[in-house]
Each structure stands twice: as C-alpha cells, then as structure tokens.
Amino acid sequence: MVVKRDGKFGYINRGFLEVIPCIYEGAYTAHDGMAPVMQNGKWGYFNSKGIKVIDFKYDGVLDFREGFAPVQSGNKWGLIDKAGSLILPFEYEYISGILDDILIVRKDEKYGIISKKGEIIIPMIYEAISWFREGLAYAKLNNKFGFIDKKNNIIIPFSFSSANKFSDGLAAVSANGSYGYIDKKGKVIIPFQYSYAYDFYDGIAKVQNGSNYYFIGRNGKQIGQFHYHDGLDFYKRKYTAVKYDGKWGFIDKKGNAITEFIYTGNGFWGMYDFPSFRDGLAAVKINDKWGFIDENIKVVINYDYDKVYSFSEGYALVQKNGEFFFIDKKGHRAN
C-alpha cells in the first residue's frame, strides 16, 4: 500500500517492509500488478516486486486495467501495455481506463468509444458519453441526453437534461428540473417527481426529494415508512446503511431497521466511505472507536481502533494507541 514519510511516497507490504522506498514525489494505489510512481515531475511504473519496469517519462498516468494504462505526454494522452510499448498514439485529449477492451476518448472536444487497437466503435461526435450497460450507453448531443446502442443507432432520442446508465432495465433521467425513470423504449415508467434519482439494483432504487432520501420499487412506491438524511444503495448488498438524525443504521430491502441508529463518523474515516462490504466485512464506528461487522450485521471485530482501512485480500490496516498494524478477519494481529 502507498505510504508517505517526510513528504515522500513509497509502498509497504503487510509486514511494514518497504517494497518501494519512500523517496518519490507521488504514488497511486497499485492496480493490475502495476504501481504508478512520480520522480522529478514525471511518472513511471513499478511492478509488484518493487522493480521499476516503465521509466519516469509521462506527465500523467492512470491505473492499469486489463493490461493497459492511459498515459499523458504534454497535453495529449495515449495507451501503453505493461512492457511500456505505445499501443495508441498521443493524439487524444482524454482517455478513460479500459473496460471490456474498449475506451472512452475525447478528440477536438468530442467524445466517442474506441477499441484498444484504436478501432472506432462510436464516432467522436458527442459532448458526453458513458460506458455501455445492458446494451445501451447514454450520450449528449446538442446539450441533450439520449441513448445509443453499440452500432451508434439512436434508441432513445436526445431529449433529456441528464441521464444515468440503465440498471435493472430502467434509467434515471431528468427533464424540467425533476428526475424519473424510463425503460429501454424511452417510455416513462416512474414519473418525473424527484430532485435526484439513483440506479436500480435488485429492484430497489434510492431517490431524493430536498434533503430527504428514501427507497422505491420498480412500481415507484416507497419501500418502508421512513425518510433518511443520507444513505447508500443496495448494490450487491443484503442490507444497506442509512443516516437519520446524525447517526447511521442498517435496513433491509423491505425498509425494516436491522440495527438502531447508533453508528457515527464522517469524512475519510466515516460511515459513508466504509459500509460497502469488502471481503465480507464493513467498518463501523461507535463512541469514536472503530470495529467491523459482517454481512449479517454481526460484530466480528470489536470497537477497539482509532482508525481503520477496509479489508482487502483478508487484511485491514488499523491504528490503535498511535500504532498502525494489520489485522486478519478474526481481529488477530498479522505477523
């Protein structure tokens, strides 16, 4: 993981041994076995063994995904592989990370989608564009949003002020200052009545009216009886975290409270960042101390810690009495 000492960055392993020494000006979290590191204002990459494999020569870099990473030279972006070979030339104003072998790019202030070989999938004619989800992507043309398929056919006309990707067969879109939901034929399924609307997951979506949040089903009816002051969605979750009167608790998919509203926290160490379960556990905070619960909202690691990171590959970094160390999923200190 990335660490900082005396203003310089490096990486340590779970034994707190420096894999990459803390002598560099910048560093990002490693992905796909490649760690971005900056020296003398230029970026390069180290591998998981702490060996520099790509020289410090780029003005900007993104994570490696699927074996490739966007890199910047001057004000243009290209794409490299793990050997440092240039796969796409430096001719783009923007390149996203790669997903399913395709990339979102911008040229001459217009967005499109290309393959990692540079083949044009969606021409660069749009003011904005998303990844494909459920076969469709939203795009923006003449300041309006609509939806296209992978052959650039217009499936839903450009008539909305904003749009989210499709999820569970519905997409949240806005018009005249309000949000509602449409199906893949563009038919309004849930009327425009929300100040903001989020994606559906497993038949449930979070919506917002003013400062209040609540959950609805695909029929647009509210799930449960209460409104909340904040909350997460049900994406890959049996339960989700919601906030009421300054405290967090958990509810199920019927809106029933699974816990009391007893958890606190804000900012980087706050509940908002950690209730998404990682490695099956989520960090929660009571009375200024952190512990971990499992997906059944059972406390499995007691509230003993001053700070915590989420679990990854079976371990979490924690702080207690000023000392940082790793613990396993049983709360035992790692060697």
N, C-alpha and C positions, 0 to 999 in steps of 0.2 A: 504494500500500500504506500501511497505518497505521504511523505513526512517533510517537515520544514524545521531547520535548525540554524540559528544565527542568520536568518534571512535567506538561506539557500535550501534547495529542494533535493530530495533523493527518495529512495524506496527501501522499505524494510520488509522482512518476512515475518512469520508468526513468532519466531524466536527473537525478534527485535534485532536481528543481524542486518546490517546494511547490504542490500543486494546491489544497489546503485548508490554511491556516496552522496552525501548532502553538500554538493559543490556547484549545483546548477541553478540557473536563474528562474526556471519554471519547469513544471511537470504536471501531467494529467494522469488520471487513473488508467491503468493498462487495460486494453481490450484485445481479444483475439491473440493473446500472447505477445503484444507489442506495446511498449510504453513510450509515449511522446515526452521528450525532454528538450529544454532550451538552453543554449550556451551562446554567449555573445550576440544575443538578439536573434539567433537562428535556431530552428527546430530540427531535430532528428529523432530516431527511434532506437530503443534498446529492446532486446528480446527478454524472455522470462528468466534467462540465466544471468542477466545483468551485463550482457555484451552488446556494445554498440554495433548495430547492423546497418543503419542508414545514417549517413553523415549529417551534420548540422548545416543545412543549406536552405531551409524553407522559411518563409516569412509567416506562415500559419499552417496549422495541421488540424485534422480531425481524427477521430478514432479509426482504427482498422475494424472493418466489418466484412465478413465473408472473404477475407484475404486481401482486401483492398482498402486504401485510405485516400481521401481528398487532401491535397497539399497545395499551398499557395506560394507563388513566386511573383513578387511585385504585387500588382493588383489583380492578377489572374490565377485561376485555380485549374489544376489537373488532377490526375489519378495515378497512384503508384501501387505496385504489388509489394509483397514482403521482401523481395530482393532489391527493392528500390528502383525497379525498372518503370519507366514512364509508360503508362497504359493509355491515358488520354492526355493530349497536349494541353499546355497552359493557354486556354482560349476562352474560359468561362468566367463570368463574374461571380458565380456561386455554384457549388456542387454540394449536394446533400451527402450524408452517409449512404452506403449501398444497402438495398433491401430487396431480397429475391432477385438479385442480378440486375436491378435497374436503379437509376439515379435520377433525382430531380435536379435540373440545371437551369441556369439563367444566362442568357446572352442578349446583348442590346436591350437590357431591362425587360426581357420577356422570358417566361418560364416554359419549360417543356420537360419531357422524360426521355432518357436515352438508356441504352444498354451499356454494360461495362466495356463493350467493344466500340462504343461511340455511335451505334446504330440508332437512328431517330425512331422512337416509338410514338411519342406525342410531339408534334412540332412546337417550337418555341414561339408561341403566339399569345400566351396568356399572361395576365397580370398577377396571377397566383395559381397554384395547383397543389393537389395533395397526392399522397400515395393512394394506390387502389386498395379498396376494401370492399369485399362482397361484389367484386367485378366492376365497381364504379369509382371514379375519383371526382371530387369537386374541382371546378376551375372558375377563374374570374375573367370576364371579358366585358369591356366597356363598363367597368365598375359594377357589374352584376355577377352573381354566382349561379352556376348551373352544374350539371353532372354529365360526364362523358364516359364512354367505355374505352377499352384498350385499343380500339381502332380509331379513336378520336371521333366517333359518332356522338352527336348531341342526343342524350337520352332524356334529360330534363332541361328545359330551356333556361337561359340565363335571365332570371327574374327576381333573385333573392339578394338581400343586403349582406348576408353572411351565410355560411354553411359549415356543418361538420360532416365527417365521413359517415357512411352507412354502418350501422351496427344493429344486429337483430332485425334486419330488414327495414329499419326506419332511420331517417337522418333528421337531425335538428337543423332547422333553417330559420332565418328571420326576415321579416318584412314589416315596414312601417313601425319599427321600434319594438316589435314583440316577436317572441320565438314560439314555434310549434314544430310538428313533426310531419314528414311526408314519406310515402312509400316509394318504391323504385319506378313507379309510373308517374310520379310527381303529384299524386293525389294527397290532399291534406287529410291526415288520419287523426291527428290531435290538433285542435285549433290554436291559432296564434294568440297566446294568453299569458306567456311567461316573460319575465325580464331577462332570463337566460335559461337555456336548456342544455343538458348534457347527454352523452351517449347512453343508449340502452345496453344493458348487459343482463343476460338471463331473464329477459322480460321486465326489467326494472330500470328506471332512469331517475336521476336526481334532477330536480328543477328548482328554479329560484324565482321568487317574487319579492322585490325590495331586498330587505336584509334577511328574509326567511327562506330556508331550504326545506324541501320535503321530497318524498319519493312517489312516483306514479307507475302504474302498469301500462301495458300497451293499449288498454281501453281509455287511458287518460285519467282514470280515477285514482285518487290519493290512496296510498298504502299506509296504514296506521293513522292515528288520530293527531299526531303532533307535528309542529314545525320546529326546525332547528336553526341554530345560528351559524352552523358550518357542518360539513360532512363530506365523506368520501363516497365513491360509488361502490357497486357490488362486483366489480370486475375480478373474476377468479376468487371471490370471497364468499364464504358461507355467512359471515356476519360483516358488518361494516361499522366504522367509527363515526359518531355524530357528536356535535357540540351543543350544549344547552346551558345558558346562564354561566358561561365561563368555564365549564367543566365538560370533559369528554366521557362518553359511554359507548356501548355497543348495542346494536339492534339486529334482529334477524330480518329475513326477506318478507315477513308479514308485518313488519313495523313494531314487533314486540321488543321491549327492552330486555337485553340479556344481562346487562350489568347496571348498577347505579351510575349516575354521572359523577364520577369520583376522580377521573384522571385529569392531570394538568400538564402544562407545558406549552411553549411557544418558540418560534424561531427555529434555528437549525436542530436543536435538541427536542423540538416539540412534537406533540402527538400528530400534527398534520404531516410530518415527514415520515413517521415510522409505523403507523398502523397497518400499512400494507405488509402482509406477512411475507417474510423472506426466510427461506429454509424452514418454513413451517412455524416460525416464531415472530412475534411483534414486540417491540419495545414500548413500555408504558411507564408513566410517571405518577407517583403518589407522594405527597409531602416532600417534594424536592428530591426524591430518590427514584432511580430507575430500576425496573426489573423486566422480565419477559413473560409473555403469555403465549399459549399455543392456540391453534385454530378453534378449539372448543372454549376459549376464553378462560382457561385454567392457568393459574400462576405456576410456572415451571422453574423460574429462576427468581429468587426473592428480590425485593426492592432494597438493594444494598449499594447501588452505584451512583456516583455523582454525574457521570456522563456515559453514554453508550453509543456505539455504532450498530447498525443492523447486522444480522448474521449473513455470512457468505461462506459457502463450502464448509459449513459445520462449525465455524468460529465467529466470534464477535469481539471487537476491541472495546474495552471498558476502562473507566477511570474510577479509582477508589482511593480516598485519602491522598490525592495528588499523584498517585502512581497509575500509569497505564499498563494494561496487560491483556492478553487474550483469554477468553473462556470458551469452553465447549458447550454443547446444547443441554448439558446437565448442570451447568454452572461451575464445573471444575476448571481450575486454572490450567491453561495449557502450558506444556513444558517448552 
